[in-house]
């Protein structure tokens, strides 16, 4: 049970938080649309941008997974240094590339969409924690206009934002006292990018703390 900082009402399952999220959804959709437009413009102006080795590897893996499937991928005679989580995404990109005439900059689509998902999650999670609507929108705006995301996702097509979506979802399930879901989402984040396993000891510590010593373990 996570309580609001002022009202003391439970956050988990709170009707007020859901109503505020629904009422403010129009504003966040406009912000996400502007963020998407800006990222598409950058991708259009910088075709083929990014670290050549990474871009080439992603494009080759996507094509290979689309044509040969995921089974036996690590036994194939070429370089691969990624955990399997994001490879399934690249396989889907490869399938789209087969229809579109090549993978190319399609590999930038998943991280671009993940940026927008992160902005939405920051907004909705802030409202759930009883932040003001202005503060919640500001949180989403910071994600959208952060130039680090422009380079990492749009120019470099890296996986960080995609994995961070699962990290935030796992954190949200943890404060909602759903440890099983939190554990699943945390593991998914870690197999997308091992560095995101940073949430694993936090989920373990909080879950064990609540099980052995519930009093005070829910944000009371």
C-alpha positions in Angstrom: 0.0 0.0 0.0 1.7 3.2 -1.2 0.0 6.3 0.2 -0.1 9.8 -1.3 2.3 12.3 0.2 -0.4 14.7 1.3 -3.8 12.9 1.4 -2.6 9.6 2.8 -4.9 7.8 0.4 -3.7 4.5 -1.1 -2.2 4.9 -4.5 -2.8 1.4 -5.6 -6.2 1.0 -7.2 -7.1 4.6 -6.3 -10.1 5.9 -8.3 -8.8 9.5 -8.1 -5.6 8.7 -9.8 -7.4 7.0 -12.7 -9.8 9.9 -13.1 -7.0 12.4 -13.2 -5.1 10.3 -15.8 -8.2 10.0 -18.0 -9.0 13.8 -17.8 -5.4 14.8 -18.8 -4.9 12.2 -21.6 -5.5 14.7 -24.4 -2.6 16.9 -23.3 -0.2 14.0 -23.1 -1.2 12.7 -26.5 -0.4 16.0 -28.1 3.0 16.0 -26.4 3.7 12.5 -27.6 2.6 13.4 -31.1 5.0 16.3 -31.2 7.8 14.1 -29.8 7.2 11.5 -32.5 7.1 14.2 -35.2 10.4 15.7 -34.0 12.1 12.3 -33.9 10.9 11.4 -37.4 12.3 14.7 -38.7 15.7 13.9 -37.1 15.7 10.4 -38.6 14.8 11.8 -42.0 17.5 14.4 -41.9 20.2 12.0 -40.7 19.6 8.8 -42.7 22.0 6.0 -41.9 23.4 7.8 -38.8 24.9 6.0 -35.9 27.9 3.8 -35.1 28.5 1.8 -38.2 29.3 -1.4 -36.4 26.2 -1.4 -34.3 23.9 -0.3 -37.1 25.3 -2.9 -39.4 25.0 -5.6 -36.8 21.4 -4.7 -36.0 20.4 -4.6 -39.6 22.1 -8.0 -40.4 20.6 -9.6 -37.3 17.1 -8.3 -38.2 17.4 -9.7 -41.7 18.8 -13.0 -40.5 16.2 -13.5 -37.9 13.4 -12.7 -40.4 14.7 -15.2 -42.9 15.9 -18.0 -40.7 14.0 -17.5 -37.4 15.3 -17.3 -33.8 16.1 -20.9 -33.2 19.8 -21.7 -33.5 20.7 -18.0 -33.8 23.7 -18.1 -31.5 25.1 -21.2 -33.4 25.2 -19.3 -36.7 28.6 -18.4 -38.1 28.7 -14.6 -37.5 29.3 -12.1 -34.7 26.6 -11.8 -32.0 27.0 -10.2 -28.6 23.4 -9.4 -27.5 21.2 -11.1 -25.1 18.0 -12.5 -26.7 15.4 -10.0 -25.4 15.9 -7.4 -28.1 16.6 -9.9 -30.8 12.9 -10.8 -31.0 12.2 -7.1 -31.6 14.8 -7.0 -34.4 13.3 -10.1 -35.9 9.9 -8.3 -36.2 11.7 -5.3 -37.7 13.3 -7.7 -40.2 9.9 -9.1 -41.2 8.7 -5.6 -41.9 11.9 -4.9 -43.8 11.1 -7.8 -46.1 7.9 -6.2 -47.1 9.3 -2.7 -47.2 12.3 -3.6 -49.4 15.0 -3.6 -46.7 15.7 -3.0 -43.0 17.6 0.3 -43.3 16.5 2.8 -40.7 13.6 0.7 -39.6 15.8 -0.4 -36.8 15.3 3.1 -35.3 11.5 2.6 -35.0 11.4 0.5 -31.8 13.7 2.9 -29.7 11.8 5.9 -31.0 8.4 4.4 -29.9 10.0 3.4 -26.6 11.0 7.0 -26.0 7.3 7.9 -26.3 6.3 5.0 -24.0 8.8 6.2 -21.4 7.3 9.7 -21.6 3.8 8.3 -21.1 4.9 6.1 -18.2 6.6 9.0 -16.4 3.5 11.1 -16.8 1.1 8.4 -15.6 3.3 7.2 -12.7 3.7 10.8 -11.5 0.0 11.2 -11.4 -0.3 7.9 -9.6 2.0 9.3 -6.9 -0.3 12.3 -6.6 2.0 14.8 -8.4 0.2 17.8 -9.9 -0.8 17.6 -13.6 1.7 20.3 -14.4 4.5 18.3 -12.7 3.5 15.1 -14.5 3.5 16.8 -17.9 6.8 18.4 -17.1 8.2 14.9 -16.4 7.0 13.7 -19.7 8.3 16.8 -21.5 11.8 16.2 -20.0 11.8 12.7 -21.5 10.6 13.9 -24.9 13.1 16.9 -25.2 16.1 15.3 -23.6 18.8 15.4 -26.3 20.4 12.2 -24.9 17.3 10.3 -26.2 17.7 12.0 -29.6 21.2 10.6 -30.0 20.7 7.3 -28.3 17.4 6.3 -29.9 17.0 8.3 -33.1 20.6 8.7 -34.3 22.1 5.6 -32.8 19.2 3.2 -32.7 20.3 1.8 -29.3 18.1 -0.4 -27.1 18.3 1.5 -23.8 14.9 3.2 -24.0 13.2 0.0 -25.0 14.6 -1.8 -21.9 13.8 1.1 -19.6 10.1 0.7 -20.4 10.2 -2.7 -18.7 12.3 -1.3 -15.9 9.7 1.4 -15.1 6.8 -1.1 -15.5 8.5 -3.4 -13.0 9.0 -0.5 -10.6 5.4 0.4 -10.8 4.2 -3.1 -10.2 6.5 -3.2 -7.2 4.9 -0.2 -5.5 1.5 -1.6 -6.4 2.5 -4.6 -4.3 2.5 -7.1 -7.3 5.9 -8.7 -6.7 5.3 -11.5 -9.3 4.6 -9.1 -12.1 7.5 -6.9 -10.9 9.8 -9.8 -11.0 8.8 -10.9 -14.6 9.1 -7.3 -15.9 12.5 -6.9 -14.2 13.8 -10.1 -15.8 12.6 -9.0 -19.2 14.4 -5.7 -18.8 17.6 -7.6 -17.9 17.5 -9.9 -20.8 17.0 -6.9 -23.1 20.1 -5.3 -21.7 22.0 -6.8 -18.8 22.8 -3.5 -17.2 19.1 -3.0 -16.5 19.3 -5.9 -14.0 20.0 -3.1 -11.5 16.4 -3.4 -10.5 16.7 -7.1 -9.6 18.2 -6.6 -6.1 15.7 -3.8 -5.4 12.7 -6.0 -6.2 14.2 -8.8 -4.1 15.0 -6.6 -1.1 11.6 -5.0 -1.1 9.7 -8.2 -1.6 11.6 -10.0 1.2 11.2 -7.0 3.5 7.5 -7.0 3.0 7.2 -10.8 3.5 9.2 -10.9 6.7 8.4 -7.5 8.2 5.2 -6.1 6.6 4.8 -3.2 9.0 6.1 0.0 7.3 7.0 -1.9 4.2 4.3 -0.4 2.0 5.1 3.3 2.2 2.9 4.0 5.2 
